[in-house]
Amino acid sequence: MKTQEQLLNHRMLVIVYTFFTIAVSSGTIRLITKNTTMLVLDIVLFFIGIGVSIWLLWSLIGEIVKISKITKELK
């Protein structure tokens, strides 16, 4: 029963990570396309957006790997 709850938790985290990854990366893309002159703050926000996007993608991949391990245990 505990593995079913873990599986549900990891699936919910995948949904949350996917949502935030899309939000942060689209915000970063809009930041690039809206400005022709990049201010220092825009450059800092751009690199923060890229860093957060990479971290979220890495977390998303980790959760998917955890889900696959749990489903192998259930079989």
N, C-alpha and C positions, 0 to 999 in steps of 0.2 A: 504493500500500500504506500510505503514511503517513497518508492521509486516513481509511482504515478504522480504524487504531489511534486516531486522534484522535476519531473518531465513537464508538468503544467507550469511550474515557476519558470523554467528555462524557456518555454514557449512564449510566455508573457514577456520575458526580458527580450526575446528576439523581436517581438512586435514593437516594444518600446525603443529598442536600439535602431530598428529600421526606420521608425518615424523620425527620431532625432537625427539620424544620418541624413535622411532626405531633407529635413528642415535646414540643418547647418550647411550642407553642401549647396543647396539651392540659394541660401542666403549669401554664401561666399561667391557664387557665380553671379548673382545680381549685383553684388558689390563691385565685381570686376567690370561688368557690362555697363553699369550706370555712370561710371566716372571716366572721363577722359584724362583728367589731371588727378593723379593719385597723391593724396596728402599722406603725411607720416602716420596719422591715425588709421587711415584706410589700409596702408601697408601692414600695420600691426594687426588690424582686424582680419586682414586677408590671411596672414600666417597663422593666427589663432584659429581661424576657421578651418584651414587645411589641417592643422594639428588635431583639432577636435574631430574632424571628419575621419582622419586616419585612426584615431583612438577608438571611435565608435565602430568603424568597420572591423578593427581587430577584435573588439569585444563581441561583435555580432558573429564573427567567424568562430570565436571561442565558445559561444553559446550553442552554435550549430554542432560543433564537435561534441560538446557535452550531451546534447540531445541524441546524437547518433550512438554514443557510448551507452547511454541509459536504455535506448531501444534495443541494443544488442544484448544487454543484460536481461531484458524482459523476455527475449525470445528463448 
